[in-house]
Amino acid sequence: MKKIFYFLDIWITQEDYNFFIDKIFLLSKGVSVKDIIDKFYYKIWEDNWWKINKSFFLEAITFIDYAKKELDIEFPDITWVYKENFLLSNSELYIFDENELNEIDIKNTYFVNIRYPWFNHIFRIFTQLWWTALWVNHRWDWIYNDKIFCISKLYRGDLKKYVGDVIIPFINNFNESTIKVLYNFINANFSTNKIVLKKSFWEMWNGVKAVDLLNTDFRKFYSIIQKQYTNTYNVVESFYIVPFYEILTENRIYYLYDKKSDSLEIYCVKQKNTNFEWVFELESFELYKGIQVDWSYVNKDDIINNKSLYLYIKEIAQLIWYETWVLELGVLGENNFRFFEVNPYGGSLMFKEDQEDMYNFCYNMYKNKFSNY
């Protein structure tokens, strides 16, 4: 009989973990997974008292249905790993249990990881030794497959079409003369004076800065780089420069792409509504500080039936071939779109209207991975 070790997000709080385990207990009382999502998962514009808005919860609770229906494994045979310790000795894996080690039957165990940082060599070896170590959208991978990683994949296609101009500095010794060269080069060669500086890896748009070069002299530009993108080792941390896009709408596309069948499925779409009026005066784009945002539900058929947009999304999915929660893109005009980034999302932005679609999205995320490993 197969068992499962499911690695929860190590960065969730103890309160989040306790909340999750309490809801797992409800399953033994006959409550269904979908009823738990309906009663205890955060919905935009609804009364959310004593509900949770963490993606790990939706992913894990959905996995219970997947394991039962697709793998014939009941939820009591799932071990929820939060902060447990393990030891790998040659090809044998053990879990610490107080003062002793218990060996895990690896041949009859699935090791499933969504958000746990599998940075330990143990997890690297999993993939070499066994075909039962599966992961989807795990954050450690995302740290290395960052924004620049995704953009690098687009170089195989029409980069201008997907990103527009892009500059990726690689500065290991920060000094005035180097930044002066960078400043002059951007002014002489970029398609617009309005640019955006973006850290390759950050959250909530912190580390993203809009700059109007017509109103920014070298000294101010130098100060921005020094303050926001240079570390204590005098190295400019990975960042890149793209145009400031005058967008009509910004959409988050929840998608899955099956490379074997070359099929793209869009499950739901949200629209991010942002006020950019004072953006060039702000230190960063960090959400809900200087930048005010609200969200709108979009009928996914509006995107699917837009043939040029659907093809654009599929082209990006084919090039990147990197599956995570959402593809972020901007609509600049008719048949004119721009790729922003892919995002694993800490909170899922569920509406009541797309509750079932979000469930199906998580469910099929596992199905894609398990059927193709």
C-alpha positions in Angstrom: 0.0 0.0 0.0 1.5 3.3 -1.1 1.9 6.1 1.4 2.6 9.8 0.9 4.9 12.3 2.5 3.4 15.7 1.6 5.8 18.6 2.4 3.9 21.7 3.5 5.3 25.2 3.0 8.0 25.5 5.7 7.3 29.3 6.0 3.7 29.0 7.1 3.0 30.0 10.7 2.2 27.6 13.4 -1.3 29.1 13.5 -1.7 28.3 9.8 -0.5 24.8 10.3 -2.9 24.3 13.3 -5.8 25.7 11.2 -4.9 23.2 8.4 -4.7 20.2 10.8 -8.1 21.2 12.4 -9.7 21.1 8.9 -8.0 17.7 8.2 -9.7 16.4 11.3 -13.1 17.4 9.8 -12.6 15.0 7.0 -12.8 12.1 9.5 -16.2 13.5 10.5 -17.5 13.2 7.0 -17.0 16.8 5.8 -15.9 16.9 2.1 -12.9 18.7 0.7 -15.1 21.0 -1.3 -17.2 21.8 1.7 -14.1 22.8 3.6 -13.0 25.1 0.7 -16.5 26.6 0.7 -16.6 27.2 4.4 -13.1 28.0 5.4 -11.3 29.5 2.3 -11.1 33.2 1.7 -13.2 34.7 -1.0 -12.8 38.2 -2.3 -15.7 40.6 -1.3 -17.2 38.1 1.1 -17.3 37.8 4.9 -13.9 36.1 5.6 -14.0 35.9 9.4 -12.0 32.8 10.5 -11.0 31.9 7.0 -7.6 31.4 5.4 -6.1 32.9 2.3 -3.0 30.9 1.8 -2.3 28.9 -1.4 -0.6 26.1 0.5 -4.0 25.3 2.2 -5.9 25.1 -1.1 -3.2 23.0 -2.7 -2.9 20.6 0.2 -6.7 20.2 0.8 -7.3 19.6 -2.9 -4.5 17.0 -3.0 -6.5 14.8 -0.6 -9.2 14.4 -3.3 -6.6 13.8 -5.9 -4.8 11.1 -3.9 -8.0 9.3 -3.2 -9.5 9.4 -6.7 -6.3 9.0 -8.8 -3.9 7.2 -6.6 -6.3 5.2 -4.4 -4.6 6.5 -1.3 -6.8 7.6 1.7 -6.0 10.7 3.6 -4.9 8.8 6.8 -2.0 7.5 4.7 -0.8 11.0 4.0 1.9 12.3 6.3 1.9 16.1 6.5 5.5 17.3 6.8 5.9 20.7 8.4 9.2 21.0 10.3 10.2 17.4 10.6 13.8 16.2 10.2 15.2 13.6 7.9 18.4 11.7 7.3 19.7 10.1 4.2 22.3 7.3 4.5 23.4 6.0 1.2 20.0 5.0 -0.4 18.1 4.7 2.9 15.9 7.5 4.2 15.0 8.0 7.8 12.8 10.4 9.7 13.6 11.6 13.2 11.1 10.6 15.8 12.2 12.1 19.1 15.3 10.1 20.1 15.3 7.5 17.3 15.3 7.2 13.6 12.5 5.4 11.7 13.3 4.1 8.2 10.8 5.1 5.5 9.9 2.5 2.9 10.9 4.7 -0.1 9.7 2.2 -2.7 6.2 2.4 -1.5 6.1 6.2 -0.7 5.4 9.3 -2.8 7.3 12.4 -1.7 5.2 15.4 -2.8 6.4 18.9 -2.6 4.6 22.1 -3.6 6.2 25.0 -1.6 8.7 23.4 0.7 12.3 24.7 -0.1 13.9 21.5 -1.3 17.4 23.1 -1.0 18.8 20.1 0.9 20.9 17.6 -1.1 18.6 14.9 0.2 15.9 16.2 -2.1 18.2 16.5 -5.0 19.2 12.8 -4.6 15.5 11.9 -4.5 15.2 12.6 -8.1 18.3 10.5 -8.9 17.3 7.5 -6.9 13.6 7.2 -7.1 10.8 8.2 -9.4 8.4 8.8 -6.5 9.7 12.3 -5.7 7.3 14.8 -7.4 7.0 18.5 -7.1 4.9 21.3 -8.6 5.7 25.0 -8.3 8.1 24.7 -5.4 9.6 27.9 -4.2 13.2 26.8 -4.1 13.1 26.1 -7.8 11.5 29.5 -8.3 14.4 31.3 -6.6 16.7 30.0 -9.3 14.1 30.1 -12.1 13.6 33.7 -11.4 12.4 36.6 -13.6 15.6 36.7 -15.6 15.5 32.9 -16.1 12.1 33.2 -17.7 13.1 36.1 -19.8 16.2 34.2 -21.0 13.8 31.5 -22.4 12.1 34.1 -24.4 15.3 34.9 -26.3 14.5 31.7 -28.4 11.4 33.5 -29.8 10.6 37.1 -30.7 12.0 39.0 -27.6 10.6 42.3 -28.8 7.2 40.8 -29.1 7.2 39.4 -25.6 9.2 41.9 -23.5 10.1 44.9 -25.7 13.6 46.2 -24.9 15.4 44.6 -22.0 18.8 45.4 -20.4 20.2 42.9 -17.9 23.3 44.4 -16.1 25.8 42.2 -14.5 27.7 44.4 -12.0 30.1 42.9 -9.5 31.9 46.1 -8.6 29.6 49.0 -8.0 31.1 52.4 -8.7 30.2 55.7 -10.3 32.0 55.3 -13.6 30.2 52.0 -14.3 26.8 53.4 -13.4 27.5 56.4 -15.5 28.2 54.2 -18.6 24.9 52.3 -17.9 23.0 55.6 -17.5 24.3 57.0 -20.8 23.7 53.8 -22.6 20.1 53.6 -21.6 19.6 57.2 -22.6 21.2 56.6 -26.0 19.8 53.2 -26.9 16.5 52.5 -25.1 13.1 52.9 -26.9 11.7 55.2 -24.2 12.8 57.5 -21.5 10.3 55.9 -19.1 11.8 52.7 -17.7 11.3 50.2 -14.9 14.1 48.7 -12.8 13.2 45.2 -11.5 14.9 42.8 -9.2 15.0 39.4 -10.7 13.6 37.8 -7.5 11.4 39.6 -5.1 7.8 39.6 -3.8 4.8 42.0 -3.9 6.6 44.2 -6.5 9.1 45.3 -3.9 12.4 46.1 -5.7 10.6 47.4 -8.7 11.2 51.1 -9.5 9.8 53.3 -12.2 12.2 56.0 -13.5 11.5 58.9 -16.0 15.0 59.6 -17.3 13.9 63.1 -18.5 13.4 64.0 -14.8 16.3 61.9 -13.4 19.9 63.1 -13.6 22.8 60.8 -13.2 23.3 61.5 -9.5 19.7 60.6 -8.7 19.9 57.4 -10.9 23.2 56.4 -9.2 21.5 56.9 -5.8 18.6 54.7 -6.8 20.9 51.8 -7.9 23.0 52.2 -4.7 20.1 52.3 -2.3 17.8 49.6 -3.9 20.0 47.2 -5.8 23.4 47.1 -4.3 24.3 44.8 -1.4 26.9 45.0 1.3 29.5 43.3 -0.9 29.3 46.1 -3.4 27.6 43.9 -5.9 24.5 45.0 -7.8 22.0 42.2 -7.2 20.4 40.6 -10.2 18.1 43.1 -11.8 17.0 44.1 -15.2 15.5 47.1 -17.1 12.4 47.1 -19.3 10.2 49.9 -20.7 7.4 51.4 -18.6 4.4 50.0 -20.4 1.3 52.1 -20.9 -1.1 49.3 -20.3 -4.9 49.1 -20.8 -5.3 46.1 -18.5 -3.1 43.7 -16.5 -4.2 40.1 -16.3 -3.1 37.1 -14.2 -3.7 33.9 -16.2 -4.0 30.7 -14.2 -2.8 28.1 -16.7 -1.4 24.6 -17.2 0.6 23.6 -20.2 1.2 19.9 -21.2 4.3 19.7 -23.2 3.6 16.2 -24.4 0.4 17.1 -26.0 1.3 20.7 -26.6 -2.0 21.7 -25.0 -2.7 24.9 -23.0 -5.6 25.1 -20.6 -6.7 28.3 -19.0 -8.6 27.9 -15.7 -9.3 31.4 -14.5 -8.3 35.0 -15.0 -8.0 38.0 -12.7 -7.6 41.6 -13.6 -5.3 43.8 -11.6 -6.5 47.4 -11.4 -3.7 49.8 -10.5 -3.5 53.5 -10.2 -0.1 54.6 -11.7 -0.7 58.3 -11.4 2.2 59.0 -9.1 4.3 55.9 -9.8 7.5 57.8 -10.9 7.6 59.6 -7.6 7.5 56.4 -5.5 10.5 54.5 -4.3 9.0 51.2 -5.5 5.9 49.5 -6.9 5.4 47.6 -3.6 1.8 46.7 -3.4 -0.6 48.3 -0.9 2.0 50.9 0.1 2.5 53.6 -2.5 0.6 51.5 -5.0 -3.1 50.9 -4.5 -4.6 47.8 -6.2 -8.0 46.1 -6.5 -9.0 43.0 -8.4 -11.7 42.1 -10.8 -13.0 38.7 -11.9 -12.6 38.0 -15.7 -14.6 35.3 -17.5 -11.9 33.0 -18.8 -13.8 32.6 -22.1 -13.0 36.2 -22.9 -9.3 35.3 -23.0 -9.7 31.8 -24.6 -11.9 33.3 -27.4 -9.4 36.0 -28.1 -7.3 34.0 -30.6 -4.4 36.4 -30.8 -4.1 36.6 -27.0 -4.6 32.9 -26.5 -1.8 32.2 -29.0 0.5 34.7 -27.3 0.0 33.0 -24.0 0.6 29.6 -25.5 3.8 30.8 -27.2 5.2 32.0 -23.9 4.2 28.7 -22.2 6.0 26.8 -24.9 9.1 28.8 -24.6 9.4 28.9 -20.9 7.9 25.5 -20.2 7.8 26.4 -16.5 4.6 25.7 -14.7 3.6 27.9 -11.8 0.4 29.5 -10.6 0.0 32.5 -13.0 1.3 34.2 -16.0 1.2 37.9 -15.7 0.9 40.0 -18.8 -0.3 43.4 -19.9 -2.6 44.4 -22.7 -1.2 47.5 -24.4 -3.7 47.6 -27.3 -5.4 45.4 -29.8 -3.1 42.5 -30.6 -0.4 44.2 -28.5 0.6 42.4 -25.4 3.6 42.2 -23.0 4.9 39.5 -20.8 5.6 40.6 -17.2 6.6 37.4 -15.3 5.3 34.1 -13.9 4.3 34.0 -10.2 3.8 31.1 -7.8 1.5 33.3 -5.5 1.4 33.2 -1.8 -2.4 34.0 -1.8 -4.6 32.7 -4.6 -7.1 35.6 -5.2 -10.2 33.4 -5.2 -13.6 34.8 -6.2 -16.8 33.0 -5.5 -17.4 32.9 -9.3 -14.2 30.9 -9.9 -14.1 28.7 -6.8 -14.7 25.5 -8.8 -12.2 26.6 -11.5 -9.5 27.2 -8.8 -10.2 23.7 -7.4 -9.9 22.2 -10.8 -6.7 24.1 -11.4 -5.0 22.7 -8.3 -6.4 19.2 -8.9 -5.1 19.1 -12.5 -1.8 20.6 -11.4 -1.2 17.2 -9.7 -2.7 15.2 -12.5 -0.3 16.8 -15.1 2.7 16.0 -12.9 1.7 12.5 -11.8 0.7 11.4 -15.3 4.0 12.6 -16.8 6.7 11.8 -14.3 
